[in-house]
């Protein structure tokens, strides 16, 4: 991914990836996902999340 997304956007993209995935017949709801796309989203979430958590902690600390 070239542009930086927020965690909310990335989770939405993750949900869309699952919703748009090919359903496996007779599998009880299992789907086939593009491994590289899924791993890219996970890596981007891992990259963005620490900054968001640090910002959230700073906001909470400033309120106390």
C-alpha positions in Angstrom: 0.0 0.0 0.0 1.4 3.3 -1.0 -0.6 5.7 1.1 -1.0 5.7 4.9 -4.3 4.5 6.2 -5.8 4.8 9.7 -6.4 1.6 11.7 -10.2 2.1 11.2 -9.7 2.2 7.4 -7.4 -0.9 7.5 -9.9 -2.9 9.6 -12.6 -1.9 7.1 -10.4 -3.1 4.2 -9.8 -6.3 6.1 -13.5 -6.8 6.5 -14.1 -6.1 2.8 -11.4 -8.6 1.9 -13.2 -11.3 3.9 -16.7 -10.3 2.6 -15.5 -10.4 -1.0 -13.6 -13.6 -0.6 -14.6 -16.7 -2.5 -16.7 -19.1 -0.4 -15.7 -22.7 -0.3 -18.6 -25.0 -1.0 -19.7 -27.3 1.8 -17.1 -25.8 4.2 -19.3 -24.3 6.9 -18.6 -20.7 5.9 -14.9 -20.9 5.2 -13.5 -18.6 2.5 -10.4 -18.4 0.3 -8.3 -15.2 0.9 -5.4 -13.8 -1.0 -2.5 -14.5 1.3 -0.3 -11.6 0.2 -3.2 -9.0 0.4 -4.1 -10.3 3.9 -0.5 -10.2 5.1 0.0 -6.7 3.6 -3.1 -5.4 5.6 -1.8 -7.1 8.8 1.6 -5.6 8.4 0.2 -2.1 7.8 -2.1 -2.4 10.9 1.0 -3.4 12.9 2.8 -0.4 11.6 0.0 2.1 12.3 -1.3 0.8 15.6 1.7 1.7 17.9 1.4 5.4 16.9 -2.3 5.4 17.4 -1.9 3.8 20.8 0.8 6.2 21.9 -1.5 9.1 20.8 -4.4 7.7 22.7 -2.3 7.2 25.9 -1.2 10.9 25.6 -4.8 12.1 25.3 -5.8 10.0 28.4 -2.8 11.2 30.4 -3.6 14.9 29.6 -7.1 14.4 30.9 -5.9 13.1 34.3 
